Amino acid sequence: MAGQRRTTGNHGDRKGSVMGKQQAQQEDVVAELEAMARPRVSVIGTGYLGATHAAAVAELGFEVIGVDSDPAKVEALSAGRLPFFEPGLAELIQVHLANGRLRFTSDLAQAVGSSDIHFICVGTPQRAGSHAANTDYVEDAVAAVARALTHDGIVVGKSTVPVGTGARLRELLSALIPDGIAAELIWNPEFLREGKAVDDTLRPDRIVIGGASAAAEQALRTLYATPISNGTPVIACDLPTAELVKVSANAFLATKISFINAIAELCDTAGADVTVLADALGHDARIGRKFLNAGLGFGGGCLPKDIRALTHRAAELGAMGAVGLLEQVDDINMNQRQRVVELALQAVGGSPLLARIGVLGAAFKPHTDDVRDSPALNVAAALHLRGAQVAVYDPEAGETGRRTFPTLGFVDSLDEEVSGADVLLVLTEWSEFIDADPETLGRMVRARTIIDARNCLDADAWRAAGWQVRGLGRAEAQADSRSLIFA
C-alpha cells in the first residue's frame, strides 16, 4: 500500500494530444513506482522509542517526520537537542535535520498526509491501580492517524501492547478512515536496549512483521532493506505472535536475572561465589552468560512494566502457569532491593541515624539517564526514610533523579559523594565507579566499607586497599575455603 497516492497532477497542453496523454500516464506510473520504492514515513510519538526510530529510518535513507503533541519536545528535537540521554542519538538527529531527511512537527494531519507508512511509537505505561498496560495513547494515536489519512497507507504498531490489542485497533482503524481510503494495521515490535538504541535499530538481531499482507510486508522489507541485506533475519507471523514477542523476550530476560539472584542467595548461605558459578553456567551454549549477573536486579521502563502487564493479560486469558512464574520472577527481583537495604543497615551497625551513606548510581542501568523504577533510587529512598543521610551521585541521571526523588540529596561529583561517607553502595555499574582508585577514595571516606550491589568491582583490589567489600552471592570467606587442604 505504501505510496498509493491519488495523483491528480496538471500536465498542461500535453494532454491535448495522444502523445501528451501517453507521456503524462508514463510520468504518473514512474512517480507511483518511485513512491513505492521510497515510501515516506511518519513516526507518531517522539519519546525514547519514537525519536530513535525516526532518526534511524532517516539514516536508512528515507524521509521521516516525527510527530508529537508536546510543542516543547518538538522545538528541542528540531534544534537537535534530546530531552533524554542516549549515546549517539543527538548526533544522528543533527545529521539528518541538516540534510533534510528528518523533521519534527506538532501537525499530525500534515505529517500523515505527506507520508505512506505511519509508525505508532507512543507509550504504554502501567495503568493506575492495576498491573495492566494502559493502551489509551496507542488507541488515540491510531484514531488520529485514521482520521488524517488522505491516501492509502500502512499503520505500523511498534509500541509494546497486550496481545489482542492489534485486533481491536484494526476495527478502530476501519471505522475511522475516510471513504475511498485503504489502510492496513500491522505490528513491528521494537527491541531497543537503552544505551544501545541506535545500534539496535540500525543493526537489529531480528525484524518481526506481524499480520501483514504481502504488499505491507514488502513495504517494510523495503524500509529495512539495509539491515536485511546485512543478514538480519525477518520473522513474518500473525498479529498475536508479533504482539507477544517483545513482552515474552523481556519476561525471559527478567526470569534469567531473577534465577541467578535466587541462586545468589543460596550462594550466600552456602559460602559459594555466584560470579564464578555464573561463568561456569555461561559456558553451556544452551544457557549463555548474558543476563546471569547477580545483583540488585532489573528496573527501568520496560522489564518491570512488561512482565506485570503480561502477568495481568495471562490471568485474563486463564494461562495461570505463566501467571505463577512471572509473579515469582517479580517477587525475587523486588526482594533484591530489600537485601541491599539490609546489608547497608548492617554496615552502619544496625541504625542508619546520623550515618552518611554514599549511593553510587541513580539510573536503572549505565549509559542512560532513565530512573523509572530504578532499583538504585528505591534503595536510596528506603534508607533515607530510615533516617540516613543519603547522598546520590550519577554521571548522567542526576537531574532526572532530582525530579523523581526531590527529597534525596544529590551531588555533582564522585569526590563530593564519597567525602565523609560511612559506607558506599555501588548501585549502577558506571565505568567511573568500576575504574575508581580504591586507595584515593579510601583517603576520603570515614569508613572503608563498600557494598557492591552489582558485583562489578575487583573485590581483591579493593580489599588490598583496606576496604571491607560485600556483594550479593559472594561469601566473604570464599578465598579461605578454596585454600583448605584435607588430609
Helices and strands as residue ranges (DSSP letters): G 12-16, H 18-37, E 41-44, H 48-59, E 64-67, H 71-78, H 89-98, E 102-105, H 108-113, E 117-120, H 136-148, E 153-157, H 165-176, E 183-187, H 197-202, E 207-210, H 214-223, H 225-229, E 234-237, H 239-270, H 274-282, H 303-317, H 320-347, E 356-360, H 375-385, E 389-393, H 398-404, E 409-410, H 414-418, E 423-426, H 431-434, H 438-442, E 449-452, H 459-464, E 468-471, H 478-482
